[in-house]
């Protein structure tokens, strides 16, 4: 996983690849959730002995920008894992807990 992340295009060469300014609120929430989980995977994927003490700019800068835009910290939050990862199965039937399903990065 780390080698895949480390092979992402260099942020310093083309920062526009990581621009989040034009993302909708929904897209920003998805990006924040995805990056929160991906960054923690990047840090911890080699267990405690191999954990990283820094993150790749290609993940870190957009994550920070999403967090600022949402007013959230750059840590794995309840928002990232739970609040931003659900939808209603059929919105025409109205809200009901039985109609809620996981969405975003957790969906099939």
Secondary structure, DSSP 4 states (H G I P E B T S, - for coil): -HHHHHTSPPTTT-GGGG--TT--HHHHHHHHHHHHHHHHHHHHTTTGGG--SS--HHHHHHHHHHHHHHT--SS--HIIIIITSEEES-GGG---GGGEEE-GGG--
